[in-house]
Amino acid sequence: MKLLNRQHSVLPGFGLSFGLTLFWLLLIVLLPFAALLLKTADMGWAAFVDTVSAERVVASLKLSFGAAGVAAAINIVMGFLLAWVLVRYPFPGKRLVDALVDLPFALPTAVAGIALTTLYAPNGWLGQHLAPLGLKVAFTPLGIVVALTFVSLPFVVRTVQPVLEDLEKELEEAASCLGASRFQIFRRVIFPATVPALITGGAMAFARATGEFGSVIFIAGNIPLVSEIAPLIIISKLDQYDYLGATAVAVVMLALSFAILFAINAIQWWASRRHGGKR
């Protein structure tokens, strides 16, 4: 009877698989974080507070997380629209557009930063037309948002796209037969099914944007208290051999990222339960 109930698998059993998983997470994820915290403990609480509460550090943290949040919000909207078009409509060049979505994954971030700066600099291809309108993109916080939006777009598209593909069209047809308008079908049938995927894609886009450095460093201008991001503060402190200061800023970024991602996961869990309950 035990032999009949045993689940056969190509992979090792639960005990060995679970042990290997914990060991790998400990080695790759938890051990570096623990080293970061232990290194910070060497500087003392007073020095830690003085370092992370400095005006430039606080301004850079606000800019990094604020710009990442704005970029993630933009990509939630535009990423959903792009995924919708790729799933629902046939058009010439569809495969090319679908491939271009993954370009930020393959393109080195430094190359992306140079390309964006070339486009949006005051004498750039687009920047020279925006400057007379009083809109400056490069070397401003707006340029940072543009760069972060570029690098994090694929996370939302690739998360929402499979959900839209698997969505049962019979539900839409049934709602239409019951007299629902297109907007009602979208609001009551399509959108609730995609909310968990949108939250997941937005969380990944936010996490990707928070730690971005290569594509931002060129277009930001790195002006203290204006367009200086937190990763640049860390690099600057390392260049000055202030390892404890760099570690302190990194710990704050880590703590804030964990707190925000935990809140996003809680919202996702609530949305999943709510959607599951309605179904």
C-alpha positions as a Markdown table, in Angstrom:
| # | Residue | x | y | z |
|---|---|---|---|---|
| 1 | Met | 0.0 | 0.0 | 0.0 |
| 2 | Lys | 2.9 | 2.3 | 0.8 |
| 3 | Leu | 4.4 | 1.6 | -2.5 |
| 4 | Leu | 1.2 | 2.5 | -4.3 |
| 5 | Asn | 0.9 | 5.8 | -2.5 |
| 6 | Arg | 4.6 | 6.8 | -3.0 |
| 7 | Gln | 5.0 | 9.6 | -5.6 |
| 8 | His | 7.8 | 8.7 | -8.1 |
| 9 | Ser | 9.9 | 11.5 | -9.5 |
| 10 | Val | 13.1 | 11.9 | -11.5 |
| 11 | Leu | 14.3 | 14.4 | -8.8 |
| 12 | Pro | 15.4 | 13.3 | -5.3 |
| 13 | Gly | 12.9 | 12.9 | -2.5 |
| 14 | Phe | 11.6 | 15.7 | -0.4 |
| 15 | Gly | 14.2 | 15.5 | 2.3 |
| 16 | Leu | 17.2 | 15.7 | 0.0 |
| 17 | Ser | 15.6 | 18.3 | -2.3 |
| 18 | Phe | 14.6 | 20.4 | 0.7 |
| 19 | Gly | 18.0 | 20.2 | 2.2 |
| 20 | Leu | 19.8 | 21.1 | -1.1 |
| 21 | Thr | 17.3 | 24.0 | -1.5 |
| 22 | Leu | 18.0 | 25.4 | 1.9 |
| 23 | Phe | 21.8 | 25.0 | 1.5 |
| 24 | Trp | 21.7 | 26.8 | -1.9 |
| 25 | Leu | 19.6 | 29.7 | -0.5 |
| 26 | Leu | 21.9 | 29.9 | 2.5 |
| 27 | Leu | 25.0 | 30.1 | 0.3 |
| 28 | Ile | 23.7 | 32.4 | -2.4 |
| 29 | Val | 21.2 | 34.7 | -0.6 |
| 30 | Leu | 21.4 | 34.5 | 3.2 |
| 31 | Leu | 25.1 | 34.4 | 3.7 |
| 32 | Pro | 25.9 | 37.6 | 1.7 |
| 33 | Phe | 23.1 | 39.4 | 3.6 |
| 34 | Ala | 24.4 | 38.1 | 7.0 |
| 35 | Ala | 27.9 | 39.3 | 6.1 |
| 36 | Leu | 26.4 | 42.7 | 5.2 |
| 37 | Leu | 24.7 | 43.0 | 8.5 |
| 38 | Leu | 27.7 | 41.8 | 10.5 |
| 39 | Lys | 30.0 | 44.3 | 8.7 |
| 40 | Thr | 27.6 | 47.1 | 9.6 |
| 41 | Ala | 27.6 | 46.1 | 13.2 |
| 42 | Asp | 31.3 | 47.0 | 13.4 |
| 43 | Met | 30.6 | 50.7 | 13.0 |
| 44 | Gly | 28.3 | 51.2 | 15.9 |
| 45 | Trp | 24.7 | 52.6 | 16.1 |
| 46 | Ala | 25.6 | 56.3 | 16.3 |
| 47 | Ala | 27.9 | 56.2 | 13.3 |
| 48 | Phe | 25.3 | 54.2 | 11.4 |
| 49 | Val | 22.6 | 56.8 | 12.1 |
| 50 | Asp | 24.9 | 59.6 | 11.2 |
| 51 | Thr | 25.8 | 57.9 | 7.9 |
| 52 | Val | 22.3 | 57.0 | 6.7 |
| 53 | Ser | 20.7 | 60.3 | 7.9 |
| 54 | Ala | 23.1 | 62.5 | 5.9 |
| 55 | Glu | 21.3 | 64.9 | 3.5 |
| 56 | Arg | 22.8 | 63.4 | 0.4 |
| 57 | Val | 22.0 | 59.8 | 1.4 |
| 58 | Val | 18.4 | 60.6 | 2.3 |
| 59 | Ala | 17.9 | 62.5 | -0.9 |
| 60 | Ser | 19.4 | 59.7 | -3.0 |
| 61 | Leu | 17.3 | 57.1 | -1.2 |
| 62 | Lys | 14.1 | 59.1 | -1.8 |
| 63 | Leu | 15.0 | 59.5 | -5.5 |
| 64 | Ser | 15.9 | 55.8 | -6.0 |
| 65 | Phe | 12.8 | 54.4 | -4.5 |
| 66 | Gly | 10.5 | 57.2 | -5.7 |
| 67 | Ala | 11.7 | 56.8 | -9.3 |
| 68 | Ala | 11.5 | 53.1 | -9.1 |
| 69 | Gly | 7.9 | 53.3 | -7.9 |
| 70 | Val | 6.9 | 55.7 | -10.7 |
| 71 | Ala | 8.6 | 53.5 | -13.3 |
| 72 | Ala | 6.8 | 50.4 | -11.9 |
| 73 | Ala | 3.5 | 52.2 | -12.0 |
| 74 | Ile | 4.0 | 53.3 | -15.6 |
| 75 | Asn | 5.0 | 49.8 | -16.6 |
| 76 | Ile | 1.9 | 48.3 | -14.9 |
| 77 | Val | -0.3 | 50.4 | -17.2 |
| 78 | Met | 1.7 | 50.3 | -20.4 |
| 79 | Gly | 3.0 | 46.7 | -19.9 |
| 80 | Phe | -0.6 | 45.5 | -19.6 |
| 81 | Leu | -1.6 | 47.4 | -22.7 |
| 82 | Leu | 1.4 | 46.0 | -24.6 |
| 83 | Ala | 0.6 | 42.4 | -23.4 |
| 84 | Trp | -3.0 | 42.9 | -24.4 |
| 85 | Val | -2.1 | 44.0 | -28.0 |
| 86 | Leu | 0.4 | 41.1 | -28.4 |
| 87 | Val | -2.2 | 38.5 | -27.2 |
| 88 | Arg | -5.4 | 39.8 | -28.7 |
| 89 | Tyr | -4.6 | 41.3 | -32.0 |
| 90 | Pro | -2.8 | 40.0 | -35.1 |
| 91 | Phe | -0.8 | 42.6 | -37.0 |
| 92 | Pro | 2.3 | 42.7 | -39.3 |
| 93 | Gly | 5.5 | 42.6 | -37.5 |
| 94 | Lys | 4.0 | 41.1 | -34.3 |
| 95 | Arg | 6.9 | 38.7 | -33.8 |
| 96 | Leu | 9.4 | 41.6 | -34.1 |
| 97 | Val | 7.5 | 43.6 | -31.5 |
| 98 | Asp | 7.3 | 40.6 | -29.2 |
| 99 | Ala | 11.1 | 40.1 | -29.6 |
| 100 | Leu | 11.8 | 43.8 | -28.9 |
| 101 | Val | 10.1 | 43.5 | -25.5 |
| 102 | Asp | 13.0 | 41.3 | -24.4 |
| 103 | Leu | 15.6 | 43.8 | -25.6 |
| 104 | Pro | 16.2 | 45.4 | -22.2 |
| 105 | Phe | 17.0 | 41.9 | -20.9 |
| 106 | Ala | 19.7 | 41.3 | -23.5 |
| 107 | Leu | 21.1 | 44.8 | -23.8 |
| 108 | Pro | 23.9 | 45.8 | -21.5 |
| 109 | Thr | 22.6 | 48.5 | -19.1 |
| 110 | Ala | 25.5 | 50.8 | -19.9 |
| 111 | Val | 24.6 | 50.6 | -23.6 |
| 112 | Ala | 21.0 | 51.4 | -22.7 |
| 113 | Gly | 22.2 | 54.4 | -20.7 |
| 114 | Ile | 24.3 | 55.8 | -23.5 |
| 115 | Ala | 21.5 | 55.3 | -26.0 |
| 116 | Leu | 18.9 | 57.1 | -23.8 |
| 117 | Thr | 21.3 | 59.9 | -23.1 |
| 118 | Thr | 22.0 | 60.3 | -26.8 |
| 119 | Leu | 18.2 | 60.6 | -27.4 |
| 120 | Tyr | 17.2 | 62.8 | -24.6 |
| 121 | Ala | 20.3 | 65.1 | -24.1 |
| 122 | Pro | 19.6 | 68.8 | -24.8 |
| 123 | Asn | 21.3 | 68.4 | -28.2 |
| 124 | Gly | 20.0 | 64.8 | -28.7 |
| 125 | Trp | 17.6 | 63.5 | -31.3 |
| 126 | Leu | 14.6 | 64.0 | -29.1 |
| 127 | Gly | 15.9 | 66.3 | -26.5 |
| 128 | Gln | 16.5 | 69.1 | -28.9 |
| 129 | His | 12.8 | 69.1 | -29.7 |
| 130 | Leu | 11.7 | 68.9 | -26.1 |
| 131 | Ala | 14.0 | 71.7 | -24.9 |
| 132 | Pro | 12.1 | 74.5 | -26.6 |
| 133 | Leu | 9.0 | 73.2 | -24.8 |
| 134 | Gly | 10.7 | 73.6 | -21.4 |
| 135 | Leu | 10.9 | 69.8 | -21.0 |
| 136 | Lys | 14.3 | 68.6 | -19.9 |
| 137 | Val | 14.8 | 64.9 | -19.6 |
| 138 | Ala | 18.5 | 64.1 | -19.4 |
| 139 | Phe | 20.4 | 64.9 | -16.3 |
| 140 | Thr | 17.1 | 65.3 | -14.3 |
| 141 | Pro | 15.0 | 62.9 | -12.2 |
| 142 | Leu | 12.7 | 62.5 | -15.2 |
| 143 | Gly | 15.6 | 61.0 | -17.1 |
| 144 | Ile | 16.1 | 58.5 | -14.3 |
| 145 | Val | 12.4 | 57.5 | -14.5 |
| 146 | Val | 12.8 | 57.0 | -18.3 |
| 147 | Ala | 15.8 | 54.8 | -17.8 |
| 148 | Leu | 14.1 | 52.7 | -15.1 |
| 149 | Thr | 11.0 | 52.4 | -17.1 |
| 150 | Phe | 13.0 | 51.0 | -20.0 |
| 151 | Val | 14.9 | 48.4 | -18.1 |
| 152 | Ser | 11.9 | 47.1 | -16.1 |
| 153 | Leu | 9.2 | 47.0 | -18.8 |
| 154 | Pro | 9.7 | 43.3 | -19.8 |
| 155 | Phe | 8.9 | 42.1 | -16.3 |
| 156 | Val | 5.3 | 43.3 | -16.4 |
| 157 | Val | 4.7 | 42.2 | -20.0 |
| 158 | Arg | 6.1 | 38.7 | -19.6 |
| 159 | Thr | 4.2 | 38.2 | -16.4 |
| 160 | Val | 0.8 | 39.4 | -17.7 |
| 161 | Gln | 1.0 | 37.9 | -21.2 |
| 162 | Pro | 0.6 | 34.2 | -20.2 |
| 163 | Val | -2.4 | 35.0 | -18.0 |
| 164 | Leu | -4.1 | 36.8 | -20.9 |
| 165 | Glu | -3.3 | 33.9 | -23.2 |
| 166 | Asp | -4.8 | 31.3 | -20.8 |
| 167 | Leu | -7.9 | 33.4 | -20.0 |
| 168 | Glu | -11.0 | 31.5 | -21.0 |
| 169 | Lys | -12.8 | 33.4 | -23.8 |
| 170 | Glu | -16.0 | 31.5 | -22.9 |
| 171 | Leu | -16.4 | 33.7 | -19.8 |
| 172 | Glu | -16.3 | 36.8 | -22.0 |
| 173 | Glu | -18.8 | 35.3 | -24.4 |
| 174 | Ala | -21.1 | 34.3 | -21.6 |
| 175 | Ala | -20.9 | 37.8 | -20.1 |
| 176 | Ser | -21.6 | 39.3 | -23.5 |
| 177 | Cys | -24.7 | 37.1 | -23.9 |
| 178 | Leu | -25.9 | 38.3 | -20.5 |
| 179 | Gly | -25.8 | 41.8 | -21.8 |
| 180 | Ala | -22.6 | 43.1 | -20.3 |
| 181 | Ser | -20.8 | 45.9 | -22.2 |
| 182 | Arg | -17.2 | 45.7 | -23.2 |
| 183 | Phe | -16.1 | 47.9 | -20.3 |
| 184 | Gln | -18.1 | 45.7 | -17.8 |
| 185 | Ile | -16.5 | 42.5 | -19.3 |
| 186 | Phe | -13.1 | 44.1 | -18.8 |
| 187 | Arg | -13.8 | 45.3 | -15.3 |
| 188 | Arg | -15.5 | 42.2 | -14.0 |
| 189 | Val | -14.0 | 39.4 | -16.0 |
| 190 | Ile | -10.6 | 40.3 | -17.5 |
| 191 | Phe | -9.1 | 42.7 | -15.1 |
| 192 | Pro | -9.7 | 40.7 | -11.8 |
| 193 | Ala | -8.0 | 37.7 | -13.4 |
| 194 | Thr | -4.9 | 39.7 | -14.3 |
| 195 | Val | -4.6 | 41.6 | -11.0 |
| 196 | Pro | -2.2 | 39.0 | -9.3 |
| 197 | Ala | 0.0 | 38.9 | -12.4 |
| 198 | Leu | 0.0 | 42.7 | -12.5 |
| 199 | Ile | 1.1 | 43.0 | -8.9 |
| 200 | Thr | 3.8 | 40.3 | -9.4 |
| 201 | Gly | 5.1 | 42.0 | -12.5 |
| 202 | Gly | 5.0 | 45.4 | -10.8 |
| 203 | Ala | 6.9 | 44.0 | -7.8 |
| 204 | Met | 9.6 | 42.6 | -10.1 |
| 205 | Ala | 9.8 | 45.8 | -12.1 |
| 206 | Phe | 10.2 | 47.8 | -8.9 |
| 207 | Ala | 12.9 | 45.5 | -7.5 |
| 208 | Arg | 14.8 | 45.6 | -10.8 |
| 209 | Ala | 14.5 | 49.4 | -11.0 |
| 210 | Thr | 15.6 | 50.0 | -7.3 |
| 211 | Gly | 19.0 | 48.6 | -7.8 |
| 212 | Glu | 19.6 | 49.7 | -11.4 |
| 213 | Phe | 22.9 | 51.5 | -11.9 |
| 214 | Gly | 24.4 | 51.1 | -15.4 |
| 215 | Ser | 21.6 | 52.6 | -17.5 |
| 216 | Val | 21.0 | 55.5 | -14.9 |
| 217 | Ile | 24.5 | 56.7 | -14.4 |
| 218 | Phe | 24.8 | 58.3 | -17.8 |
| 219 | Ile | 21.4 | 59.9 | -18.1 |
| 220 | Ala | 21.1 | 61.0 | -14.4 |
| 221 | Gly | 23.8 | 63.6 | -14.4 |
| 222 | Asn | 24.6 | 62.6 | -10.8 |
| 223 | Ile | 24.0 | 66.1 | -9.4 |
| 224 | Pro | 24.0 | 65.9 | -5.5 |
| 225 | Leu | 20.6 | 66.4 | -4.0 |
| 226 | Val | 19.0 | 66.5 | -7.5 |
| 227 | Ser | 19.7 | 63.4 | -9.6 |
| 228 | Glu | 22.1 | 61.3 | -7.5 |
| 229 | Ile | 20.8 | 57.8 | -6.9 |
| 230 | Ala | 21.6 | 55.6 | -3.9 |
| 231 | Pro | 23.7 | 53.0 | -5.8 |
| 232 | Leu | 26.0 | 55.9 | -6.9 |
| 233 | Ile | 26.4 | 56.9 | -3.2 |
| 234 | Ile | 27.5 | 53.4 | -2.4 |
| 235 | Ile | 30.0 | 53.4 | -5.3 |
| 236 | Ser | 31.3 | 56.8 | -4.2 |
| 237 | Lys | 31.9 | 55.6 | -0.7 |
| 238 | Leu | 33.7 | 52.5 | -1.9 |
| 239 | Asp | 35.9 | 54.7 | -4.1 |
| 240 | Gln | 36.8 | 56.7 | -1.0 |
| 241 | Tyr | 37.5 | 53.4 | 0.9 |
| 242 | Asp | 34.6 | 54.1 | 3.2 |
| 243 | Tyr | 33.5 | 50.5 | 3.3 |
| 244 | Leu | 31.5 | 50.8 | 6.5 |
| 245 | Gly | 29.6 | 53.8 | 5.1 |
| 246 | Ala | 28.8 | 52.0 | 1.8 |
| 247 | Thr | 27.7 | 49.0 | 3.8 |
| 248 | Ala | 25.4 | 51.1 | 6.0 |
| 249 | Val | 23.7 | 52.6 | 2.9 |
| 250 | Ala | 23.3 | 49.2 | 1.4 |
| 251 | Val | 21.7 | 47.8 | 4.6 |
| 252 | Val | 19.1 | 50.6 | 4.5 |
| 253 | Met | 18.3 | 49.9 | 0.8 |
| 254 | Leu | 18.0 | 46.2 | 1.7 |
| 255 | Ala | 15.7 | 46.9 | 4.6 |
| 256 | Leu | 13.5 | 49.3 | 2.6 |
| 257 | Ser | 13.3 | 46.8 | -0.3 |
| 258 | Phe | 12.3 | 44.0 | 1.9 |
| 259 | Ala | 9.6 | 46.1 | 3.6 |
| 260 | Ile | 8.1 | 47.3 | 0.3 |
| 261 | Leu | 8.3 | 43.8 | -1.3 |
| 262 | Phe | 6.7 | 42.3 | 1.8 |
| 263 | Ala | 3.8 | 44.8 | 1.5 |
| 264 | Ile | 3.4 | 44.0 | -2.2 |
| 265 | Asn | 3.3 | 40.3 | -1.5 |
| 266 | Ala | 0.7 | 40.9 | 1.2 |
| 267 | Ile | -1.4 | 42.8 | -1.3 |
| 268 | Gln | -0.9 | 40.1 | -3.9 |
| 269 | Trp | -2.0 | 37.4 | -1.4 |
| 270 | Trp | -5.1 | 39.5 | -0.6 |
| 271 | Ala | -5.9 | 40.0 | -4.2 |
| 272 | Ser | -5.5 | 36.3 | -5.0 |
| 273 | Arg | -7.8 | 35.3 | -2.1 |
| 274 | Arg | -10.4 | 37.8 | -3.1 |
| 275 | His | -10.3 | 36.7 | -6.7 |
| 276 | Gly | -10.4 | 33.0 | -5.7 |
| 277 | Gly | -13.3 | 33.7 | -3.4 |
| 278 | Lys | -15.3 | 35.3 | -6.2 |
| 279 | Arg | -14.7 | 32.5 | -8.5 |
